[in-house]
Amino acid sequence: MSNDTTVRCSIGGCSCSSSSAEEKPFHVKWQGAQRDVLGGDIRGHVDLEPLAALENLYGLGPLEEVKGEITIIDSAATVARVADDGGIAITTGFSHRACFLVYSQVQRWQKVVLPEEVIDEKTLETALPQLAAEYGIDSSLPFPFLLRGQPDRLVFHVLNKTDGLTHSPELHEKAKIKFTLEDTGIEVIGFYSSAHRGIFTPGHSAIHIHVRSKDGLASGHVDTLSFPGGIDLFLPFA
């Protein structure tokens, strides 16, 4: 594949746990698991502070106590909570803890040509393994991806547990406060894995995706995403 469409992050250097950046440009890591949250453990197992110094960092996960959403894009951490008035309250920085977190350092991204039939999150999930293979990524292993553009419609949620009860799958659904973005510029960070459902992707899906609006006023966990007019997909440079 040509490198002409490669997007290079402004800060260089990618740290990988088992090899140099030249040998392995990205490596997905995770701490904690979604299934533990659904099983009642909503403690903040992952301290974000040790990650604050990492360059080219991308990640996502639920805020401790299931009271918000953490989204990290290019080493900028955004935390969304539900405000007292029912809107979204956004804070930034790494002084938070996550129930679980999946993350990766990606020094370089390459723009991918999306097939015409990819128009929403479901068709994207189906297409990602083949697209990854075409761009030199082993899709049997977890990998991150980015979306940028202005979708027609995006529905997302922010967790807001207020019941004080032992958490469960049913209460998790009740804690999801839904919001909608239409014709709004967004960035989406996502992680794909066919082998980590219930760990860092939902039990019903091979992808876990979070949004951050371009104006920084909204972020959260993406439920549905519609982009019949197209959207820009980026994969790590393999």
C-alpha positions in Angstrom: 0.0 0.0 0.0 1.1 3.5 -0.7 2.1 5.6 2.3 0.9 8.9 0.6 -2.1 9.1 2.9 -0.3 8.3 6.1 -1.2 10.7 9.0 1.8 11.4 11.2 1.2 12.4 14.8 2.9 15.6 15.8 4.9 13.9 18.6 7.1 11.0 17.7 8.1 7.8 19.6 6.0 4.7 20.3 6.7 2.5 23.3 5.9 -1.1 22.9 6.2 -3.8 25.6 8.0 -6.5 23.6 9.7 -4.9 20.7 11.0 -1.6 19.2 8.8 0.8 17.4 10.4 -0.2 14.1 9.4 -3.8 14.7 5.9 -3.2 16.1 4.4 0.3 15.6 1.5 -0.3 18.0 0.5 -2.7 20.7 -2.9 -2.9 22.4 -3.0 -3.3 26.1 -5.8 -3.5 28.7 -6.4 -3.7 32.4 -9.6 -4.9 34.0 -12.6 -6.4 32.2 -16.2 -5.4 31.3 -17.5 -8.7 32.5 -16.2 -7.9 36.0 -18.1 -4.6 35.9 -21.3 -6.4 34.9 -20.6 -8.9 37.7 -20.8 -6.1 40.3 -17.2 -4.9 40.6 -17.3 -1.2 39.7 -14.2 -0.1 41.5 -11.6 2.1 39.8 -9.0 -0.6 39.1 -7.0 1.5 36.6 -5.2 4.6 37.6 -4.8 6.9 34.6 -2.0 9.0 36.1 0.8 6.6 35.1 -0.3 6.9 31.5 -0.2 10.7 31.5 3.4 10.9 30.2 2.8 8.4 27.3 2.9 9.9 23.8 0.5 9.1 21.0 -1.9 7.5 23.5 -5.4 6.3 22.6 -7.8 4.6 24.9 -11.2 4.2 26.4 -13.2 2.7 29.3 -15.8 3.5 31.9 -15.2 5.8 34.8 -15.0 4.2 38.2 -18.3 3.5 40.0 -19.9 3.5 36.5 -20.4 7.3 36.7 -18.9 8.4 33.4 -16.9 7.6 30.3 -13.2 8.0 29.6 -11.9 8.8 26.1 -8.2 9.3 25.2 -7.3 10.6 21.8 -3.7 11.6 21.0 -2.7 11.7 24.7 -5.6 14.0 25.6 -7.9 12.4 28.1 -11.6 13.5 28.2 -14.0 12.4 30.9 -17.8 12.8 30.3 -20.3 12.7 33.2 -24.0 13.4 33.3 -24.6 16.9 34.8 -27.3 17.7 37.3 -29.4 19.3 34.6 -29.2 16.1 32.5 -26.7 17.4 30.0 -23.0 16.4 29.6 -20.3 17.7 31.9 -16.8 17.4 30.4 -13.5 17.4 32.3 -10.0 16.8 31.0 -6.8 15.3 32.4 -5.6 12.0 33.8 -6.6 12.4 37.5 -9.2 9.7 37.2 -9.6 5.9 37.6 -11.3 3.5 35.2 -13.2 0.3 35.9 -11.3 -1.2 32.9 -9.3 0.4 30.2 -8.1 -0.6 26.7 -5.3 1.6 25.2 -2.5 1.7 22.6 0.2 4.1 21.5 0.0 4.8 17.8 2.7 6.9 16.3 1.4 6.9 12.7 -2.0 6.4 11.2 -2.9 5.6 7.5 -6.1 6.6 5.8 -8.1 3.7 4.5 -10.5 3.6 1.6 -13.9 2.5 2.8 -16.1 0.3 0.6 -19.4 1.9 -0.4 -21.4 -0.6 1.6 -19.8 0.5 4.9 -22.3 3.1 6.1 -22.7 2.4 9.9 -21.1 0.8 12.9 -22.4 -2.7 12.0 -21.1 -2.7 8.5 -17.8 -1.2 9.7 -17.4 -4.1 12.2 -17.9 -6.6 9.5 -15.5 -4.9 7.1 -12.7 -4.2 9.6 -10.9 -7.6 9.5 -10.5 -7.6 5.7 -9.6 -3.9 5.6 -6.9 -4.5 8.3 -5.5 -7.4 6.4 -5.3 -5.3 3.2 -3.2 -2.7 5.1 -0.8 -5.2 6.7 -2.5 -5.6 10.1 -3.0 -9.1 11.6 -6.7 -9.0 12.4 -6.5 -12.0 14.7 -4.9 -9.7 17.2 -6.5 -6.6 18.7 -6.0 -3.3 16.9 -7.2 0.3 17.3 -8.8 2.5 14.6 -9.9 6.1 14.2 -12.9 7.7 12.5 -13.1 11.4 11.6 -15.8 13.3 9.8 -19.4 14.5 10.2 -21.8 11.6 10.3 -25.5 12.0 9.7 -26.4 10.7 13.1 -24.6 9.4 16.1 -26.2 8.0 19.3 -24.0 7.6 22.4 -24.3 7.1 26.1 -22.7 8.3 29.3 -22.9 5.9 32.3 -24.5 7.5 35.3 -25.1 4.9 38.1 -27.1 6.4 40.9 -29.0 3.4 42.4 -26.5 2.3 45.0 -27.3 -1.3 44.3 -24.9 -4.2 43.4 -24.2 -3.7 39.7 -25.7 -6.1 37.2 -26.2 -6.3 33.4 -29.8 -5.0 33.9 -28.6 -2.0 36.0 -25.8 -1.3 33.6 -28.4 -0.8 30.8 -30.4 1.5 33.1 -27.3 3.6 33.9 -26.8 4.5 30.2 -28.0 8.0 29.6 -28.4 8.5 25.8 -27.5 11.5 23.7 -27.6 12.2 20.0 -25.3 14.2 17.6 -26.4 15.1 14.1 -24.3 16.7 11.4 -21.5 17.4 14.0 -17.8 17.1 13.4 -16.5 14.1 15.5 -13.5 12.0 16.2 -14.0 8.3 17.2 -11.4 6.0 18.8 -12.2 2.3 18.5 -10.7 -1.0 19.3 -11.4 -4.2 17.3 -10.9 -7.8 18.6 -12.7 -11.0 17.8 -11.3 -12.6 20.9 -12.0 -10.1 23.7 -15.8 -9.8 24.0 -16.7 -9.2 27.6 -13.1 -8.0 28.3 -12.7 -4.7 26.5 -15.4 -5.0 23.8 -19.1 -5.6 24.6 -20.3 -9.2 24.7 -22.4 -8.7 21.6 -19.7 -7.0 19.5 -16.1 -7.1 18.3 -15.7 -3.4 18.5 -15.7 -0.8 21.4 -15.9 2.8 20.2 -16.0 6.2 21.9 -16.7 9.6 20.4 -15.4 13.1 21.1 -17.0 16.0 19.3 -14.7 18.4 17.5 -15.8 21.3 19.7 -14.9 19.2 22.9 -18.4 19.6 24.3 -19.5 16.0 24.1 -17.9 12.5 24.4 -19.0 9.0 25.4 -19.6 5.5 24.3 -21.0 5.1 20.8 -24.1 3.0 20.4 -25.1 3.6 16.8 -23.4 5.6 14.0 -24.7 6.4 10.6 -22.6 7.8 7.8 -24.2 7.0 4.4 -22.3 10.0 3.0 -19.0 8.5 4.0 -16.5 9.0 6.8 -12.7 8.9 7.1 -11.2 5.7 8.6 -7.6 5.4 9.8 -5.7 2.3 10.8 -2.3 2.1 12.5 0.6 2.1 10.2 1.7 -1.6 10.4 
